[in-house]
Amino acid sequence: MIRRAAFAFIGLLLFIGLPLLVAPWFGWGMVPGRGVPFTVEKGQSLTAVAQNLDRGELIDAPRQFRILARLLGNDAPVQAGRYRLRQGLGWRHYLETLQNGDVERAFITIPEGLPSVMVADRLLADKNLTGAVIIPREGTVLPETYEYQPGESRAAVLARMQSAMTRTLADLWKARSKSTAVKSPDETIILASIVEKETGKASERRMVAGVYSNRLRQGIKLDADPTVIYPVTKGRPLGRRIRRSELGRDNGYNTYLKPGLPAGPIANPGRDSIAAVLNPEPTKALYFVADGSGGHVFAATLAEHNANVQKWYALRRQRGEM
């Protein structure tokens, strides 16, 4: 009789104790709380991870966590990286997150036409990145949104941006049209950077590329204002009108002085501008000027162009800009 009562008591303890033992594993009765940054170092053991989870107030019993992980989890190793784990979730969730490598993600966007000096500024301003970064060579960064892991080095992210440009340029160069006026990938980036800075309308890129292609073939100066500004600011906004003295400076970039391409790119062009240069719009146009709506009006003759310029000046006077 006494033995039967003892077995019943032990069974009752197991019935009551087992759910209490596994409750934190499944998150029973837990209330989700704040997100906690959590780092797993390369080669770190489950014991060390459990201790760090305890220090981060994500679990309260490292030994119990290890036991449940072995009994109810799998043998997959935890993945190194930076995570953000939310307090009050089941321990199983933490282990699976670390085993799956669901690291914390972040993003940085490089807009089309951003000069390299401002690419470096943007990388330095991102506090989730670490380390120093040099200003990349102009035209070597592909404008795009890049995913990275917080704590990653700025140099590593920049290297991915430059690799993306190398791959993109190589692919587009292989598919270039016979109508393109550029003779090499380097010339492509130079002209694409001018196209990028001359129009903010995606629908105009091929047309602007067509105009500049015509001028290159015919030995006509490009007369592109952004090439005058670049040596002055290295791509940063000028903040004023171009001075007459700047239009006369022979610095290798000024396309008002001589025909042909400038000495190098004046920004980091996007994929669409590169593609436009390699497959320009068939056109007889040699000129374009702003039309007041954010776009441009194109002309094949100087007389047409001068008339368009006068319309633009009249509109600016009407707006009080002249």
C-alpha positions in Angstrom: 0.0 0.0 0.0 2.9 2.4 1.0 4.8 1.4 -2.2 1.7 2.1 -4.4 1.3 5.5 -2.8 4.9 6.4 -3.4 4.7 5.5 -7.1 1.6 7.6 -7.3 3.3 10.5 -5.6 6.3 10.2 -8.0 3.9 10.1 -11.0 2.2 13.2 -9.7 5.5 15.0 -9.4 6.4 14.0 -13.0 3.0 15.0 -14.2 3.4 18.4 -12.6 7.1 18.9 -13.0 7.6 17.9 -16.6 5.4 20.7 -18.0 7.3 23.1 -15.7 10.6 21.8 -17.0 9.7 22.2 -20.7 7.6 25.3 -20.4 10.4 27.8 -21.2 11.4 25.7 -24.2 8.0 26.2 -25.8 7.4 29.7 -24.3 4.4 28.7 -22.3 3.3 31.5 -20.1 6.0 33.9 -21.4 5.3 37.5 -22.4 7.3 38.9 -25.3 9.5 41.9 -24.4 12.2 44.1 -25.9 14.7 43.1 -28.6 18.2 42.3 -27.3 21.4 42.4 -29.5 23.1 39.1 -29.3 26.4 38.0 -30.9 27.7 34.5 -31.6 31.4 34.3 -32.2 32.9 31.9 -34.7 33.4 28.4 -33.2 31.5 29.3 -30.0 30.1 26.3 -28.1 26.5 25.7 -27.0 27.7 26.1 -23.4 29.1 29.6 -24.1 26.0 30.5 -26.1 23.8 29.5 -23.2 25.8 31.5 -20.7 25.6 34.6 -23.0 21.8 34.1 -23.4 21.6 34.1 -19.6 23.7 37.3 -19.4 21.5 38.9 -21.9 18.4 38.1 -19.8 17.0 35.9 -22.6 17.0 32.7 -20.5 17.5 32.2 -16.7 18.8 28.7 -16.6 21.8 27.9 -18.9 22.1 24.3 -17.8 18.4 23.6 -18.3 18.7 25.2 -21.7 21.5 22.9 -22.7 19.6 19.8 -21.5 16.4 20.8 -23.3 18.4 21.7 -26.4 19.9 18.2 -26.5 16.6 16.4 -25.7 14.2 18.5 -27.8 16.5 20.3 -30.3 18.7 19.0 -33.1 22.5 18.7 -33.5 22.9 21.6 -36.0 25.7 24.0 -34.9 24.9 27.6 -34.0 26.0 30.1 -36.7 28.3 33.0 -36.0 26.9 36.5 -36.5 24.9 39.3 -34.9 21.3 38.7 -34.0 18.4 40.6 -32.4 16.5 38.2 -30.1 13.3 39.2 -28.4 12.9 38.6 -24.7 10.0 36.4 -23.6 10.1 34.0 -26.5 10.5 30.2 -26.2 14.0 28.9 -25.9 13.4 26.7 -28.9 13.0 29.9 -30.9 16.4 31.2 -29.8 18.2 28.0 -30.6 16.5 27.6 -34.1 17.3 31.3 -34.9 21.0 30.8 -34.1 21.1 27.4 -35.9 19.5 28.8 -39.0 21.8 31.8 -39.0 18.9 34.3 -39.1 21.2 37.2 -38.3 20.1 40.8 -38.0 20.0 42.5 -41.4 20.4 46.1 -42.4 20.4 48.0 -45.7 22.3 50.9 -47.2 21.2 52.6 -50.5 23.5 54.3 -52.9 21.4 56.5 -55.2 22.1 56.7 -58.9 24.6 59.4 -59.8 26.1 59.7 -56.3 29.7 60.7 -56.5 32.3 58.6 -54.7 33.1 61.2 -52.1 29.5 61.0 -51.0 29.4 57.2 -51.2 32.2 57.3 -48.6 30.2 59.9 -46.5 27.2 57.6 -46.6 29.2 54.6 -45.4 30.8 56.6 -42.6 27.4 57.9 -41.5 26.0 54.4 -41.0 26.7 53.6 -37.4 25.9 49.9 -37.9 29.1 49.6 -39.9 32.6 49.5 -38.5 36.1 50.5 -39.6 37.5 53.1 -41.9 36.8 53.5 -45.6 38.7 55.2 -48.4 37.0 57.2 -51.1 36.6 54.8 -54.0 37.7 55.6 -57.5 34.9 57.5 -59.3 32.6 55.3 -61.3 33.5 52.0 -59.6 30.4 51.7 -57.3 27.1 50.4 -58.6 24.2 52.5 -57.2 21.8 50.0 -55.6 20.4 49.0 -52.2 22.8 46.6 -50.4 22.0 44.3 -47.5 24.6 43.9 -44.8 25.0 42.5 -41.3 25.4 45.1 -38.5 29.0 45.1 -37.3 30.3 44.4 -40.8 33.2 46.5 -42.0 32.7 49.5 -44.3 35.5 48.2 -46.5 33.7 44.9 -47.0 30.4 46.5 -48.0 32.3 48.9 -50.4 34.0 45.9 -51.9 30.6 44.3 -52.7 29.4 47.5 -54.3 32.5 47.6 -56.5 32.2 44.0 -57.4 28.6 44.6 -58.4 29.7 47.4 -60.8 32.4 45.2 -62.3 29.9 42.4 -63.0 27.1 44.7 -64.3 29.4 46.6 -66.6 30.9 43.3 -68.0 27.4 41.9 -68.7 26.1 45.1 -70.3 29.3 45.6 -72.4 28.8 42.1 -73.9 25.3 43.0 -74.9 26.2 46.5 -76.4 24.6 47.7 -79.6 26.6 48.6 -82.6 25.1 52.1 -82.4 27.1 52.9 -79.2 29.7 55.6 -79.6 32.0 54.4 -76.8 34.9 52.2 -77.5 35.6 50.6 -74.1 34.0 49.8 -70.7 35.9 52.8 -69.2 34.5 55.2 -71.8 31.1 53.7 -71.1 31.2 54.6 -67.4 32.5 58.1 -68.2 29.6 58.9 -70.6 27.0 57.1 -68.5 28.0 59.3 -65.5 27.3 62.4 -67.6 24.0 61.1 -68.8 23.1 60.3 -65.1 23.9 63.9 -64.0 22.1 65.5 -67.0 18.7 64.0 -66.6 16.7 62.8 -63.6 14.0 61.3 -65.8 14.5 57.6 -66.6 12.5 57.9 -69.8 15.1 60.4 -71.2 18.3 58.5 -70.5 18.5 56.8 -73.9 17.7 60.1 -75.7 20.3 62.0 -73.8 22.8 59.2 -74.6 21.8 59.5 -78.2 22.5 63.2 -78.3 25.9 62.8 -76.7 26.7 59.8 -79.0 26.0 62.0 -82.0 28.2 64.8 -80.7 31.1 62.4 -80.0 30.9 60.9 -83.5 30.8 64.4 -85.2 33.6 65.8 -83.0 31.3 68.4 -81.4 32.0 69.5 -77.8 29.7 67.9 -75.3 29.1 71.2 -73.5 28.0 69.3 -70.3 27.6 71.6 -67.3 28.2 68.7 -64.8 31.7 68.2 -66.2 32.6 71.8 -65.3 31.2 71.4 -61.8 33.0 68.1 -60.9 36.6 69.4 -60.7 35.3 72.2 -58.4 33.4 70.1 -55.9 34.4 66.5 -56.7 30.7 65.8 -57.2 29.2 67.6 -54.3 26.4 70.1 -55.0 27.8 73.4 -56.3 25.1 75.5 -54.6 25.4 78.4 -57.1 25.6 79.1 -60.8 28.7 78.2 -62.8 31.2 81.1 -63.1 32.5 82.2 -66.4 36.0 81.6 -65.2 35.2 78.0 -64.5 33.9 77.5 -68.0 37.3 78.5 -69.3 39.4 76.2 -67.0 41.3 73.4 -68.8 41.4 70.7 -66.1 40.8 67.6 -68.1 37.1 67.5 -67.3 35.7 70.7 -68.9 33.8 69.6 -72.0 33.1 73.2 -73.0 36.8 73.6 -74.1 37.4 70.6 -76.4 35.5 67.7 -78.0 35.6 64.2 -76.6 35.0 62.7 -73.2 36.4 64.2 -70.0 39.4 62.6 -68.2 37.2 60.3 -66.0 33.7 59.7 -64.6 32.0 62.5 -62.7 29.7 60.2 -60.6 28.7 56.6 -60.2 26.1 55.8 -62.9 23.3 53.4 -62.4 22.6 50.3 -64.5 20.0 52.1 -66.7 22.4 54.9 -67.6 25.1 52.5 -68.5 22.6 50.5 -70.6 21.5 53.7 -72.3 25.0 54.6 -73.4 25.5 51.1 -74.8 22.2 51.2 -76.7 21.4 54.9 -77.3 18.2 56.2 -78.8 18.5 56.6 -82.6 18.1 60.3 -83.1 19.4 63.2 -85.2 19.2 65.5 -82.1 22.4 67.3 -81.2 21.1 69.7 -78.5 18.7 69.7 -75.5 17.6 72.2 -72.9 15.3 72.1 -69.9 11.6 72.3 -70.6 10.5 73.5 -67.2 8.8 70.3 -66.2 11.8 68.4 -65.0 12.6 67.1 -68.5 14.2 68.4 -71.6 13.3 69.4 -75.2 15.6 68.1 -78.0 16.6 69.7 -81.2 18.6 68.6 -84.3 19.7 72.1 -85.4 21.2 75.1 -83.6 18.3 77.3 -84.8 15.8 75.0 -83.2 17.9 74.8 -80.0 18.2 78.6 -79.7 14.4 78.9 -80.0 14.0 76.3 -77.3 16.5 78.1 -75.1 14.6 81.4 -75.4 11.4 79.6 -74.4 13.2 78.2 -71.3 14.5 81.7 -70.4 11.0 83.2 -70.8 9.6 80.6 -68.5 12.3 81.3 -65.9 11.6 85.0 -66.1 8.0 84.3 -65.6 8.8 82.3 -62.5 11.1 85.1 -61.2 14.2 83.0 -61.6 16.0 85.5 -63.9 
